[in-house]
Amino acid sequence: MTESVYDVCVVGGGPAGLAAAIAVRQYGLTVILLDRAIPPIDKACGEGLMPDSLRALAQLGVTLPTQAGFNFRGIRFVDDHSCVSADFPNGTGIAIRRTVLQQLLIEAAERAGVALRWGTGTVHLQKSGVASDKLIARARWIVGADGLNSQIRHQAGLDRCRVERTRYGFRRHFRVAPWSSYMEVYWGARCQAYVSPVSGEEMCIAVISQDPKLRLTEALAGLPQLERRIRGAQPVSREMGALSVTRKLRRVHRDRLALLGDASGSVDAVTGEGMCLSFKQAAALARAIRSGDLEKYQEEHNRLGSRTHSMAALLRVALESQTGLRQRILASLARRPRVFESLLAIHIGERGFLDLWPRGVFEFGSAFLSG
Ligand SMILES: Cc1cc2nc3c(=O)[nH]c(=O)nc-3n(C[C@H](O)[C@H](O)[C@H](O)COP(=O)(O)OP(=O)(O)OC[C@H]3O[C@@H](n4cnc5c(N)ncnc54)[C@H](O)[C@@H]3O)c2cc1C
């Protein structure tokens, strides 16, 4: 069994763990990253990175080449009656296969000098580091980036959470040319489908619902507009499931251990901001580790998540509750696309909620009442 000593040990090599390892290396600390699995590690995901995600990655020195995925200009909401689109106020997003994104982050981590250990088997906390059946890593700081069902969180006694909501996601890729330059969200009575063009000939479709048994084929039957688009298209990946959990932890650190990414709490998949939050948390955590004060990370973590949690709550109340209300809201937004544009700008942090007041609220209100 090998044993090594580092400044920082990161458990989990998903987007959060890799971003954290790169961020910490920017301060010259030595970092080892351990993951029980071996790349390429896939995960059910909408695979969309909004412009704020790309900016957060750029701050870590990571630029995604355009040809690695497919650029999209904004978001489009579609239901049986309405369709409304908005462009991002500045820049584009990129839709990218999870496995491709992971490979690019691995290469960036290697260039930064992170020691990467894959296939370690499940990693557990120890007194002065972590260990698996295969290795022991001693480190001054431990970062738990081991995903939604984090073992590290559990072992550190940080499981207490404030809010919880669970939905079920299934995703699959289809060989079909993108029919739009937007990332689209189709709203149905039982589910939503997120549709991202991950290349010039491939679309990722992820369905989210509260029904654990609702698989893609059945879900698509309730979304005829989308079903027509992909009818006959060849599936090029297997259907993969994942939980979408809304969870706010009471605390994200203890002693010299901090949690990051989905391990540190998560937002509903409808926001498309899970990875973005991880990248921003990574930078904040690296700063806190450098200053030796993880309480600063706690404050930043709370601040970073608050807008995304508010938008998720708004989407849930407005669009998921009753079909009639959702149809009326979407129809009103379609008549006032400027309001939808403002909401998208708020969602990605380009504007604040107050920017909607009073004009946007009155515009939307009059469209809603006259509908
Ligand atoms: C259906 C769906 C759609 C989504 N769409 C989007 C989207 O479009 N855009 C977006 O930004 N976000 C999206 N998200 C959210 C996004 O997928 C997550 O926020 C993101 O994957 C979190 O990354 P992570 O690194 O924290 O966790 P993960 O990606 O889960 O990585 C955790 C890593 O830890 C490893 N690991 C776990 N336990 C251990 C252990 N004990 N020891 C060692 N290694 C371990 C795993 O092998 C894995 O590699 C979506 C989520 C869902 C469910």
The ligand as an ORCA input file, in Angstrom:
! r2SCAN-3c Opt
* xyz 0 1
  C     -30.671     15.192    -14.866
  C     -29.660     16.231    -14.490
  C     -29.352     17.262    -15.380
  C     -28.379     18.218    -15.036
  N     -28.064     19.186    -15.946
  C     -27.096     20.093    -15.664
  C     -26.691     21.049    -16.641
  O     -27.210     21.088    -17.765
  N     -25.716     21.936    -16.301
  C     -25.108     21.921    -15.064
  O     -24.223     22.742    -14.804
  N     -25.466     21.003    -14.130
  C     -26.417     20.077    -14.401
  N     -26.746     19.122    -13.480
  C     -26.023     19.095    -12.190
  C     -24.638     18.465    -12.353
  O     -24.738     17.216    -12.988
  C     -23.960     18.302    -10.985
  O     -24.114     19.508    -10.258
  C     -22.476     17.964    -11.113
  O     -22.293     16.702    -11.700
  C     -21.815     17.974     -9.730
  O     -20.471     17.595     -9.880
  P     -19.666     16.916     -8.681
  O     -18.254     16.856     -9.137
  O     -20.010     17.596     -7.410
  O     -20.263     15.447     -8.538
  P     -20.178     14.153     -9.564
  O     -20.207     14.676    -10.932
  O     -21.233     13.274     -9.091
  O     -18.720     13.576     -9.243
  C     -18.423     12.911     -8.046
  C     -17.182     12.050     -8.252
  O     -16.826     11.474     -6.982
  C     -16.484     10.100     -7.143
  N     -16.775      9.456     -5.852
  C     -17.973      9.333     -5.254
  N     -17.844      8.763     -4.033
  C     -16.524      8.508     -3.857
  C     -15.762      7.950     -2.799
  N     -16.304      7.588     -1.623
  N     -14.429      7.815     -2.963
  C     -13.830      8.238     -4.121
  N     -14.508      8.795     -5.155
  C     -15.840      8.944     -5.025
  C     -17.342      9.634     -8.299
  O     -16.767      8.532     -8.967
  C     -17.409     10.886     -9.200
  O     -16.372     10.873    -10.165
  C     -27.729     18.165    -13.773
  C     -28.055     17.134    -12.873
  C     -29.004     16.183    -13.216
  C     -29.334     15.092    -12.234
*
